[in-house]
Amino acid sequence: MSLLITNAVLDDTSVSIMIDREKITAVYQSDSIQPVFKADTVLDAAGKVAVPTFKNGHTHAAMTLLRGYADDMKLQPWLEEKIWPAEARLTGDHIYWGTRLAALEMIKTGTTFCNDMYFHFPQAWKAYRDSGIKAAVGPAIIDHMNEERTDQILTDLKEKFSEYSGADEKLIFSPAPHAVYTVSEKTLRRIADFCREKGLIVHIHLSETEKEVNDCIAAQGMRPAEYLDSIGFLGPNVIAAHGVWLNDREIELLAEHQVTVVHNPVSNMKLSSGSCFRFGDLNANKVPMMLGTDGCSSNNNLDMCEEMKAAALLQKHHFLDTELMSADEIFSIATGGKTRIYPNISSNIKPGDYADLLLIDPNHYKMVPNFNTISNLVYSCGEEAFDTVICSGEILMQNREVDDEDTVIEEARRCARELVSE
Amino acid sequence: MSLLITNAVLDDTSVSIMIDREKITAVYQSDSIQPVFKADTVLDAAGKVAVPTFKNGHTHAAMTLLRGYADDMKLQPWLEEKIWPAEARLTGDHIYWGTRLAALEMIKTGTTFCNDMYFHFPQAWKAYRDSGIKAAVGPAIIDHMNEERTDQILTDLKEKFSEYSGADEKLIFSPAPHAVYTVSEKTLRRIADFCREKGLIVHIHLSETEKEVNDCIAAQGMRPAEYLDSIGFLGPNVIAAHGVWLNDREIELLAEHQVTVVHNPVSNMKLSSGSCFRFGDLNANKVPMMLGTDGCSSNNNLDMCEEMKAAALLQKHHFLDTELMSADEIFSIATGGKTRIYPNISSNIKPGDYADLLLIDPNHYKMVPNFNTISNLVYSCGEEAFDTVICSGEILMQNREVDDEDTVIEEARRCARELVSE
């Protein structure tokens, strides 16, 4: 399967982009001598601007079913009275359609990859396969600090690893121990060993709240990142969500181990997580980074374009520095350009890269005038200007149309009703 | 001219809405005994959700021409090297098309009113008239603290008042002295007297930066709101933009005089204005409020839906209180429900109100599931879900189409090129 995109604009130059299966094989100027390619499909971009797609570094995709179910509440009542009771009713069917709804929204908003942590992952896996986007997904692991559960968890993990790892080109099997306060040391150590042995990426929450830090100091005599380091958990295969309460020593440890830290500004603000993602210091220390939306119940969408603006504004507000986190910097982070953890995504448009492309309408009013495409993407325009989304060479959206949209919405509505009425 | 909207959803009930000229005359349930109305136009809303439109409390509309021209810079170099030199080239033609581009964006994003402060206001006035939205607009006044200019300014103001005030039902003639640091005491006093005498609304910047406060204390021995009070400027006809550095006494003064304060969270964050709009205290003191986008060069769009989310997130982050500024509260502010300053806008959908309506597609994926329409509007969805915009009974957008869109974009592009290349 090959795809030739003609008349796209890349860095202010009119180009054609040749894609063979999942990768870009050639990029050439429209007014140069034309190579002869026989492509299965030719897509005339008609002057649309090509940029890399967004990569969502941290979400709980199927929580999209709980969008708008409960907002503006204190953290504990919100969790205990609303979110957890609804989640207790989740079935595999709900996860499937909730993840399909999430994937639909991600495609519409220009995202072709997400790192997901939620229940019933095999149904999420199936949903990603059916939607066509790429994802890192695997069992979310919680043992409630009970080390008697470690053996069973590892047995399950190995089983799932055999079944899923490498089973789909677009999907990465990635275990997700929830956090230092929900998973015991023994389980964390065993997961870390297993993942290192098998070359797996591992996804965890880290330093989201002050309580997490204080509880960790009380229990372990160390801050969360120090504790994870002390038990051999940290490494370049670790992706850690939030990182808003990190101190200097923790930033050094994350840099040393090249852990990818995921910033989730909207969720952090909505949940009043306090402090702030120390972008300047993390960046100066060359800590790999991604941007994420977190789940829909604390956001309440999966729109990475909106998340970029929130990130840049939050840095400027919190640290009182208008120059901090420029449009170019956050765009690079949001498209996956500041991490190498996932081997099957691309944040560039050049030969050899995965063909993860977004085509934007330069005539959308929020793109006018067009002084700077990246500034417009970060600070002005949104999904309405996004015309076409290509994920590993596959066209997932064209002219804003995505397959199965009506079915996904209808089924997601049914699932949401079941979740809150049962 | 009358308009009957059938099959709209209002507060979860299917209704018809009858509009006679600019106002709503009847709202009745779809399944009730049907009154017989002879409407000139019938619009089948087909299940779309009706909500009040947004009202933008503070903007510099034609600055939309400078969208993305310069970002992520320190305030002074940004103003001195980029914004001011470009503004110095502004002609009436630029203002007209810049304001048309702004109005196009406002219509598309569900806004039917804005309070505008910028140069060459007669051209902006004409642009609003041609676009169909409502606005408060008038001369932006700066005398660079030179009281010798006061008489000429007042002569001009009176002339413009005679020509414009009451000249258009949708447009409010509203003088805009820029700020306490750009307009002398004498001019401010004379403007205040004139506006009070003529019943005019007056628009000013207030307490945007710490420097403004410190300079005012140095010059006047008082903080900006105290100073404006001391010279008899404050009153219920005053609308003051920003108010991020107010102390308790200033909040009391604004409450006492029922000054409307406009919150511009995105601009405040992008420019690192510091401190924060004290929503909780202003609200407890019953200070009238609006939400605004500020100009496009510090935002970079005019999207009030996005601004609502930024406002709610900023309060929760800055004051560490998840319950502060609920979705319902910011929606009420953003639709004009927390001020009475403008007589020709409406924040409700009931008989007697101005017909300022937005019809939203409930089947848009960001509206799914539909647990709470207002939560979805504030935290999840955006313009893409907005189908129809009605301003004072006139349909300005239907099926997302707005008159003259291509012409406006083409002319705005031309103007933007002229601004930066001359």
Interface residues (C-beta under 8 A of the other chain):
Chain A: L65 L66 R67 G68 Y69 D71 D72 M73 K74 L75 W78 L101 L104 E105 K108 V266 N268 M269 K270 L271 S272 G274 C296 N299 N300 N301 D303 E306 K309 A310 A312 L313 L314 K316 H317 H318 F319 L320 D321 T322 E323 M325 S326 A327 N363 Y365 K366 V368 P369 N370 F371 N372 S375 N376 Y379 S380 C381 G382 E383 E384 E405 V408 I409 A412 R413 A416 R417 V420
Chain B: L65 L66 R67 G68 Y69 D71 D72 M73 K74 L75 W78 L101 L104 E105 K108 V266 N268 M269 K270 L271 S272 G274 C296 N299 N300 N301 D303 E306 K309 A310 A312 L313 L314 K316 H317 H318 F319 L320 D321 T322 E323 M325 S326 A327 N363 Y365 K366 V368 P369 N370 F371 N372 S375 N376 Y379 S380 C381 G382 E383 E384 E405 V408 I409 A412 R413 A416 R417 V420
